[in-house]
Amino acid sequence: MSDRTARARTTSKESTAIAPYRQSDAETEPEGSGEDRDQDRARAARELGDALRELTAAATSTEVDAATLRKIADQARDLAGPLSAASRTRHTPPSIDDAKPGRRMYNPAVGPGNPIAPPMRVEVGDGVVVGTCTLGLAYEGPHSYTHGGVSALLIDQVLGHAHAALGRPGMTVALSLRYRRPVPLETPLRLTAWVPEESITDRRTGPQATIATQDEPDRVLVEASGVFVVPSAEQASRIFGDSRPPRWQQDRY
C-alpha cells in the first residue's frame, strides 16, 4: 500500500462518523410489501432497466448486418409508445422514489431503473464510501477504456454520498479530477470516497475520492476532490421553485 493511500484511509477513518448505509438496502423491498403498487412498480422498473442494459450492451458490441440493425431499430421504436402513455416532466420526481427512503430509481450513476446507469452499488460505513461496478462497451472512450466523463459521473456520485452521509444531502459546487491511468472496461472497479475532518464546516465539505480496480485497490487510476454545499431554504426555493423533492427528502431543506 502506498503512503498516499495509507494517509487517505487514515484521514477518512478519523473523520466524522458516518452512519452505516447500503444503497442496496434502498433497492430491496421489505417483507410483506409485494402487494403494494409502488413497490411492484419499483421491481418492474428494475427489471426494465436490466433488460435495457442488456439491449444496450448488445447494441454497442454487435457486428450484425445493416438489415438486422434496422429491424431491431423498428422494434425498439414500437416499444416506446406504451411507456409514453403515462410520463412525468423534469419538474416531477419519480413517484416510485417516494415508496422507500433513499431510493433514486433513475439516477444515472446508481439508479437500477435507468438503462444508462451501470448501476454502481454503494456502501457507506466506518467513515468510508465504497462504490462498485463494471463498465461495458457502452461507456467506452479511448479504445478498451472508460470515457473520462463517465469516470467523473461516478466520482461525483460517491463524493455526494460521502457528503450526504454526514447528515444532510447537498449539491456539487466544484469538482476536480486527475486522470493518472486509463480506467479499463469490463473490469470490476472500486471507487472510494471520504471526507477529511478539516474540510467540514456548517454547510460545506471537501470530500475526496479515487477509482481503482477491485483486484488492485491500492493502484489509483483516478483521484478527485470536490466541494459540496447544503443549500439553504432560500437557495433550494430558488433552484427548485415549485418542484418539490420526494417526500423522504422534503425535510432536508
C-alpha positions in Angstrom: 0.0 0.0 0.0 1.4 3.4 -0.9 2.0 6.1 1.7 -0.6 8.3 0.0 -3.3 5.7 0.1 -2.5 4.8 3.7 -2.8 8.5 4.7 -6.1 8.8 2.8 -7.6 5.8 4.6 -6.4 7.1 8.0 -7.9 10.5 7.3 -11.2 9.0 6.3 -11.5 6.9 9.4 -10.6 9.8 11.6 -13.4 12.0 10.0 -16.8 12.5 11.5 -18.6 9.2 12.0 -20.8 8.1 9.1 -23.9 6.0 9.9 -23.9 2.6 8.2 -25.9 2.7 5.0 -26.1 0.5 2.0 -27.6 1.7 -1.2 -28.7 -1.9 -1.8 -30.9 -1.7 1.2 -32.9 1.0 -0.5 -33.4 -1.3 -3.5 -34.8 -4.2 -1.5 -38.5 -4.3 -0.7 -39.4 -5.2 2.9 -41.3 -8.4 3.6 -45.0 -8.2 3.0 -44.9 -5.3 0.6 -45.4 -7.4 -2.6 -49.0 -6.2 -3.0 -48.1 -2.5 -2.7 -48.5 -0.8 -6.1 -45.4 1.4 -5.8 -43.2 -1.5 -4.7 -44.4 -3.6 -7.5 -43.7 -0.8 -10.0 -40.2 -0.4 -8.5 -39.5 -4.1 -9.1 -40.8 -3.8 -12.6 -38.7 -0.7 -13.2 -35.6 -2.5 -12.2 -36.5 -5.4 -14.5 -36.9 -3.0 -17.4 -33.7 -1.3 -16.5 -31.8 -4.6 -16.5 -33.4 -5.6 -19.9 -32.5 -2.3 -21.5 -28.9 -2.5 -20.2 -28.7 -6.0 -21.8 -30.0 -4.4 -25.1 -27.6 -1.5 -24.8 -24.7 -3.9 -24.2 -25.7 -6.0 -27.3 -26.2 -2.8 -29.4 -22.7 -1.5 -28.6 -20.9 -4.7 -29.2 -22.8 -6.1 -32.2 -21.3 -6.6 -35.6 -24.5 -7.8 -37.4 -25.6 -6.7 -40.8 -27.5 -3.5 -41.6 -30.8 -5.2 -42.2 -30.7 -6.7 -38.7 -29.8 -3.3 -37.2 -32.8 -1.7 -38.9 -35.2 -4.4 -37.9 -34.2 -4.1 -34.2 -34.4 -0.3 -34.5 -38.0 -0.6 -35.7 -38.9 -2.9 -32.8 -37.3 -0.5 -30.3 -39.4 2.4 -31.6 -42.5 0.3 -31.2 -41.7 -0.2 -27.6 -41.5 3.5 -26.8 -45.2 4.1 -27.3 -46.7 2.2 -24.4 -44.1 3.7 -22.0 -45.1 7.2 -23.1 -48.7 6.6 -22.2 -48.1 8.0 -18.7 -45.0 10.0 -18.1 -43.6 12.8 -15.9 -41.8 16.0 -16.6 -38.5 17.3 -15.3 -40.4 19.2 -12.5 -42.0 16.0 -11.1 -39.9 13.5 -9.1 -40.5 9.8 -9.9 -43.4 8.5 -7.9 -41.7 5.3 -7.0 -38.9 7.2 -5.3 -41.4 8.1 -2.7 -42.0 4.4 -1.8 -38.8 3.9 0.1 -36.3 6.4 1.7 -33.0 6.7 -0.1 -34.0 5.3 -3.4 -33.2 7.1 -6.6 -34.6 4.7 -9.2 -33.5 6.7 -12.2 -30.2 8.2 -11.0 -27.7 7.9 -14.0 -25.0 6.5 -11.8 -26.7 4.2 -9.3 -30.4 4.0 -10.4 -31.3 0.4 -11.2 -34.2 1.6 -13.4 -32.0 3.9 -15.5 -30.6 2.0 -18.5 -27.6 4.3 -18.8 -26.5 3.5 -15.2 -24.1 0.6 -14.7 -25.6 0.7 -12.0 -22.9 1.4 -9.4 -23.7 -0.1 -6.0 -22.7 2.0 -3.0 -22.0 1.1 0.7 -21.3 3.7 3.4 -19.8 2.9 6.8 -16.8 3.4 9.1 -16.2 6.9 7.5 -15.6 5.5 4.0 -17.9 5.3 1.0 -17.3 2.4 -1.4 -18.8 2.1 -4.9 -18.5 -0.9 -7.1 -19.4 -1.5 -10.7 -18.2 -2.9 -14.0 -18.4 -0.8 -17.2 -19.2 -2.3 -20.5 -18.6 -1.1 -24.1 -21.4 1.4 -23.8 -19.0 3.6 -21.7 -16.0 3.4 -24.0 -13.8 6.5 -24.6 -10.3 5.5 -25.8 -10.4 2.0 -27.3 -10.9 -0.6 -24.4 -11.0 2.1 -21.7 -13.7 4.2 -20.0 -14.7 7.6 -21.2 -13.3 10.3 -18.8 -16.7 11.9 -18.4 -18.1 8.6 -17.1 -15.4 8.4 -14.5 -16.4 12.0 -13.5 -20.0 10.9 -13.2 -19.2 8.0 -10.9 -16.8 10.1 -8.8 -19.3 12.9 -8.4 -21.8 10.3 -7.1 -19.6 8.7 -4.4 -18.4 12.2 -3.3 -22.1 13.1 -2.9 -22.7 10.0 -0.8 -19.8 10.9 1.4 -21.1 14.5 1.9 -24.7 13.4 2.5 -23.7 10.7 5.0 -22.5 13.4 7.4 -26.1 14.5 7.9 -27.8 16.2 5.0 -27.6 15.9 1.2 -26.1 18.7 -0.8 -25.0 19.8 -4.2 -21.7 19.8 -6.1 -20.2 23.3 -6.4 -16.7 22.3 -7.5 -15.1 19.1 -8.9 -11.5 18.4 -9.7 -10.1 15.2 -11.2 -6.7 13.9 -12.1 -6.6 11.0 -14.5 -3.5 9.1 -13.5 -4.1 6.0 -15.6 -6.8 4.8 -18.0 -9.8 3.1 -16.4 -10.3 -0.4 -18.1 -13.7 -1.5 -19.4 -15.2 -4.9 -18.5 -13.2 -4.9 -15.3 -14.7 -4.7 -11.7 -14.0 -1.3 -10.3 -13.8 0.1 -6.8 -14.5 3.8 -6.0 -13.6 5.0 -2.5 -14.6 8.4 -1.0 -14.1 10.1 2.3 -14.5 13.5 3.9 -11.3 14.9 5.6 -12.2 16.3 9.0 -10.5 19.7 8.2 -12.8 20.2 5.2 -16.1 20.1 7.2 -17.9 23.3 8.0 -21.6 24.0 8.9 -22.8 23.7 5.3 -19.8 22.7 3.2 -17.4 19.7 2.9 -14.5 18.9 0.7 -14.7 15.1 0.0 -12.1 13.2 -1.8 -12.2 10.0 -3.9 -10.3 7.6 -6.0 -11.0 5.0 -8.7 -9.1 1.7 -8.8 -9.8 -1.9 -9.8 -11.1 -4.4 -7.4 -8.1 -6.6 -8.0 -5.6 -3.7 -7.4 -7.4 -1.3 -4.9 -4.2 0.5 -4.0 -3.2 1.3 -7.6 -5.1 4.6 -8.1 -6.4 5.2 -11.7 -8.3 8.5 -11.0 -8.2 10.8 -8.0 -10.6 13.6 -7.3 -11.7 16.2 -4.8 -14.9 18.2 -4.6 -16.7 20.9 -2.8 -20.3 20.2 -1.7 -22.7 22.6 0.0 -26.1 22.1 1.7 -28.4 24.7 0.1 -30.3 27.0 2.4 -34.1 27.1 2.3 -33.9 30.2 0.2 -31.4 28.7 -2.3 -33.5 25.5 -2.5 -36.6 27.5 -3.3 -34.7 29.5 -6.0 -33.2 26.4 -7.6 -36.2 24.0 -7.4 -39.1 26.5 -7.4 -42.4 24.8 -7.2 -40.8 21.4 -8.0 -40.7 19.6 -4.6 -38.3 16.7 -3.8 -39.8 13.3 -2.9 -41.5 13.0 0.5 -38.4 11.4 2.1 -36.3 14.4 1.1 -38.6 17.3 1.9 -37.3 17.8 5.4 -33.8 18.2 4.2 -34.1 21.9 3.2 
